[in-house]
Amino acid sequence: MHGERLARQIGLIGSEAQRRLSESTVAVVGVGGLGSHIALQLAMLGVGSLILVDEDRVEESDLNRQILYGYNDIGRPKVKAAAERLREVNPSINIRVHAERLTQSNVDNLLRGSDIIMDGLDNWETRLIINEYAVRTRKPFIHGGVDSYYGQILVVLPGRGPCLACLFPKPPPSRTVNIVVQTVALTASIQVSEAFKLITGLGKPALGRLIIVDSLKPTVEHIPVQRNPTCPVCGGLSHEP
């Protein structure tokens, strides 16, 4: 199906792992800095279906870090421009786009059919809505966030570890974030690596650890985090074996 494009990848991971990738559906919420890098890598890996959610249009100030867009895309809806570019990379990929903001009222519809949810967002209110949805539906949610030279990643596997609300029960104050592309690329690559492990079964997910990256040094740190038994989102969720 993939011809020579994935030959070296299949030679490493095997045909069964590749089949699992091709049969998976990953939702990328926010197709800006993190989300565009995430979506591109997923398409290159041969993920079968993507759900792209973003209400924004491409602006010139996006172009220092949002890898799917160029000057000709300024003013276009991000999800539409992204889908075109991703189909150039992987013509067999299925893409469903939603050019709207994810909210409490539409989250079930927008993320319907997803196996894993990827955080490409720049606002905490929406992140926490997705976190609640992920816990309620027991879907894996891979959080990522960036600021200047720093990035953070948390793998949320409901019933098996902490959720995002265990660490951040309320949205932090919103502010403008200054950022460089290498921080975005490094953080997104780790997020994709975690999704890759969950889909293929290769390796072990970084469960119970907040991963902090510093692209300037560079360093990657793992900070142990525990599930909060009084968390209003996941505190009452029974543990899986």
N, C-alpha and C positions, 0 to 999 in steps of 0.2 A: 504493500500500500504506500509506503514511504520511499520506495526505491533506494537510491544511493544516499539520499539526504541524511538519513539517520543510521547509516551502516556502521560508523565508528561508535556511535552511542549504543546501538544494539549489541555490538561486539563487547561492550563493557558491562551492560546491565542485563542483557538477555532478552529474549523475545517475550517472555511472560510479563516482565516488568514493563516492557514497551506496550504490551496489550493493555495493561492496567492504565497506563497514561492515556492511551488513545480512547479508552472507554470512560474517562473521568470528565466531570464538569466542574470547573473552578470559577467562582464569582470573584471579580476584582472590583471592589467598591472604591471609586476615586481613581481616575486614569490620568493623574498628573505626574509628579516626580516619581514617587514610589510605584504608583500603579502602572505607568507606562513601561518602566523597566521590568516589573513583574510580568505584565501581560506579554511582552516581547519574549522573555525567557521561557514562559510557559508554552507559547506558540512554537518556539524553536525546539523545545523538548518533545513536541508531538502530542500535547494534551488535546483531547478530542473536541472539547467544547468550552467556550468561555462565555461568561455573562459579564458585561461591562456596564457599570453604573456611574454616571457622572452628569451633572447638570450644566457644567461650565463649557465655555468656548475658549479656543486657543487664543492666548495673548502673547505679545512679543516678550514680556518678562518671563514667560514660561520656558523659553527656548534654551536657557542655560542648563537645564537639567531634565527636561521632559523629552525623552529620546525618540518618541514616535512622531514628533511634529517638526515641521519646517516653516519658513516664512510664508509659503503658499497656503498654509493651513490657518493662518491668523483669521479669527472671526468665525471659524467653522466649529460646530459641536465636537468636543473632544472624542466622544464615543464613536462618531461616524468616521472621523479622520483616523482614529486608532484602528477601527475595524478594517479599513482599506489597507493600511500598512501591514497589519497582521496577516491578512489574506495573501499578501505578496510574499511574506516569509513562509507561510504554511497554507497553501491553497485548499487543503482538505479540512481545515479547521471549521467548526461550526461556531458562530458568534451571535449572541443575542444582546442587543444594546438597549439601554434605558437612559435617555437624555433627560433625567430628572433627579431631584434630590431624594435620597432615601430617608424615610420618616417612619415613625412608629406605625402609621396607618397603612403604609404600602410595603413594609419590609418583607412580609410573607410572600407577596406577589413578585417582587423584584428578585428575591433570592430563591424562588421556587426552582427545584431541580438541581440545586448546587450540591456538590459533595464536600467541598472545602470553600471557606470564605477568606479572601485575602484583603488586608487593610492597606489601602493606598491613600488614605484620607489625610486631611490636615485640620480636622476639627473633632473635638472629643465628644460632643453631643451625639454625633452620628456613630462614632466608634462604640459608645456604650449602648446604643440601640441595637447594633449588630451583635455585641457581646451578649445581650439579653436574649436575642433571637437564637444565637448559637447554643446557649445553655438550654433554652427551652426545647430546641429541636435536636439537641445533642450532635450538632455538626462541628467539626473542627474549625477554629477561627485563628488565623495567624496575624497577630497585631504587629504593626511596624510604625515607627514614628521617627522623624528626623528634626534636628535643630543644629545649625552651624556645622561643626565637624562631628557631631555626635548622632548616633542612631540607637534605637532600642527595638528589641523583638521579644514577643512573648507568644508561645504556642499554647492555645487554649484547647484542651481536650476535655469537654464536659464530663464530670464524673471521675476524672482521673488526675486532676490537678487544679491549680488556681485558675480563676477566670480574671478578666481584666478589671472587674469591679472589686476584686479582692485587694488589688493594689491601688486603684483609682476609683473610689466609690462615687465621686462627683467630678464633673468636667473641670480641669484646671482652667485658669483665666485664659481667654483667647488673646493672641498677639501675633504680629507679623514675624515670620521666621525667615532669617537669612540663611542661605544654604548654598553649598557647592555640589557639583554633580557627583564627585567621587563618594561623598557620604551617602547620597541617594542610591548609587549603584551598589555599594557594599551592603547596605541595609537590605535592599530589595533582593540581592543575591542570596543572602542568608534566609530570608523569608521563603524564597523559591526552593532552596535546599530543604527546608523543613517540609514544605508541601510535597516535594519529590519523595522524601522518605515515607510520609504518610500514605501516599498513593501506591508506591511500589513495594513497600515493606522492606526496603533496603535501609540498613542503619537504624538508629534509635532516635526518636524525636527528643528535642531539648525540653522535656517536660519538667515543670517545677523550677525553671531557671529564667531569669530576666537577662537576656543577652544585651550587653552594652558595647557598641563599637565606637572607636575614635579613629577617624580616617586620617588625622594629622600625624599621629605617632608612628604607625598605626597599631592599635591593640584591639583585642576582643576579650571582654570579661564576662564571666557567668556569675550572676548573683542568685543564690538560692532563694526561692520564694515559696511560701506555704499557702495552702488553701485556707481561707478564713471561714471557720465554721459559722460565724454570724453574718457572713456576706449576704446582703439582701437579694442577690441574684442567684448564686449557686450554693448558698449555705445549706439549704434543705435538700440538695440533690444527692441521691444515694451513690455511693462509690461503686465503680465497676471493679471486677476482680483484676 
